Each structure stands twice: as C-alpha cells, then as structure tokens.
Amino acid sequence: MAILVVDDEPGVRALLERMLREAGDGWDVRHAASAREALALAVEPAVECVLLDHRMPDADGLTVLREIRRTRPAAEGPASPITPKKPNPDQS
C-alpha cells in the first residue's frame, strides 16, 4: 500500500513521511509538492491513501480531492485534508 503525502512545504512533507515510515507498517510513502504533482501520482494503483494539504499555491486540497475522485471513481481509499492552524496576526 502506498500513502501519498501532498504538501507544498518541504518540512511538513518530511515530518509526515518520517512519522509514517517510523510507524513500521511497511508503507510505501510517496510525496508531492504541488496539486499538479499530486494528480499525476494519485492515478497510480498502489496509492490507497492521500494526506492532502488544504492550502497550496496551485490549488486547494478539496479541489484536488474532487479531481482524484473524478479520475479514479473506483478508488475509495481514505483521503485526509491537513492544514496547520497558523496564528492570525490580526487577532489579539
């Protein structure tokens, strides 16, 4: 089983990849840095799970998820949007 980690921030990708590999379940962890790259990799039959950044420069995660579901209608594997909560400098 392959897990696709999609995030435009290299540090987040590296952290998630390391955590998944250290889980020790033998997962094949793949990564993409953009929505375009994610869509190219998500068509591979081995990809059964996607951890997807919700906010990327070239598309939002929900748009990417819809496109994956459209191009792989038989794929029912889990997909999880991930977005870190960043502090808003305008809030006191």
N, C-alpha and C positions, 0 to 999 in steps of 0.2 A: 504494500500500500504506500502511495506517495501522498505527502502533505505539501501543498503549495502555500508558501508564506509570501504575501504581497504587501510591500510597504516601500514608500519612496525614501525612507530614512534608513541608511545602512546600519546604524546602531540597533535600531528596533529589529530589523531583519536578523542580524547576527544574534541578538539576545533570544529571539523566538526559536531560531534554528538550534542554538545550543541547548535550550531548555528541552526541546523535542527530542534531540539526539540523546541527551542525558537521561531521558525517561527510560531508555533501554528497551523499547519495544520493537526495535529494528525498523523503524520508519525510514523511508527514503524521503528526506526533506529537500524540497526544491524551493527556489526563490525567484521572485520577480520584483523589479524596482519601479515598474510602471503598469498602468492599466493595459497598455498595448502588449507588453511582455506577458502579463498575466493571461490575457486572452489567448495568446499563442501557446502557452504552456498548458492551459486548462483543458485543451482538447485531447491531451494525451490520456489514453485509457487508464493508465496507472494512477492518475491523480484522482483521489477519492475524497479529499477534504481540502478546503481552502480557508486560510486565515487571511482576511482581507482588510486592508486599511480603508477606513471610511472616507478619509480626506487625502486625495492625491492630486498632484498638479494637472494631470491629463484627464482625469475622470473621477467621479465619486464612486465609492465602493458599491453602492446599491445599483448603479448603472452597470458596473462590471458584472455583478452577480446576475442581473437580469440577462445580460448578453451570454454569460456562461450557461444559464438555464435554457436560453433560446437555442444555442448551438449544440447543446448536449441535453436534449429533452429527457433522455433515459437516465441521466445522471441524477441520482437522488441523494448523493453524499452530503454530509454536512458542510455548511459554509458559515463562517462566523465573522461579522464585521468587527474590526478592532480600531479603537481610537482612544489615545490617551487624553485624559482631561487636562487641558492646559489652563493655567490661571489667566483670567481676564484682567488686564491691567486697568481697565476702566471701572472695575468693581472695587469697592472699599472693603 
